[in-house]
Structure formats: C-alpha cells, structure tokens
C-alpha cells in the first residue's frame, strides 16, 4: 500500500469520517485557511488514481467513497513505524510510547489488560 502525503492523508481522514463526500464536504471539514476548491479537487483526483477513493457521478458532480479502509491503512502505517524506528520490535515501540506519553495509571492498566487478554486467547 502506498504511503500518503500529509495533505492526502488529511483528505482521507475526512472521507473516512464522512464515509461519502463531495469536494465541498471535504473543504467544509478542513481547518482555516480553507484550501481552494481546485487544490482539493486535484488531490482527490490523485487519491482516486492511487485507488484510495472511488468516484460516483451524481448529476454534474462526483461523490467520493473510501476504497481503502482506515483500519487497513492504520495497520500498514503502524507496521512501517515499528519496522523503521523500533527494529520491528513491538515491545520496544510500546515501551517508547509508554515512557514518552506519560501514560496515566488507568491507561497503563488498560494496556496490561489488553496484553493479558491477547495472551489468553
């Protein structure tokens, strides 16, 4: 799966959230200053060509839907980070985030619970 650029990922996050979107809907969800319509339209076209979005013609416009699920993209992205920065070690990655994020006792307990539930299944 291809890695998305920053703006592409921002657009995909919006479409994943909305599930179906016209370019106007995407622009409405973007932070100020809003990009120009043509800029977003170009990025959406690129995402369609890359296979991340599909386009359905409705009247004189197109409605876009995700072709790649957020969970699949996230899984690939996390796997890349794990491989690239943590020597493909899940425990090193989790240790890093546990230390850097100053997790609360509740968050640490939740992590332990999740790990134990995986161990028992």
Secondary structure, DSSP 8 states (H G I E B T S, - for coil): -----HHHHHHHHHHHHHSEE-HHHHHHHS-SS---HHHHHHHHHHHHHTTSEEEEEETTEEEEEESS-HHHHHHHHHHHHHHHHSTT-HHHHHHHHHHHTT--HHHHHHHHHHHHHHHH-
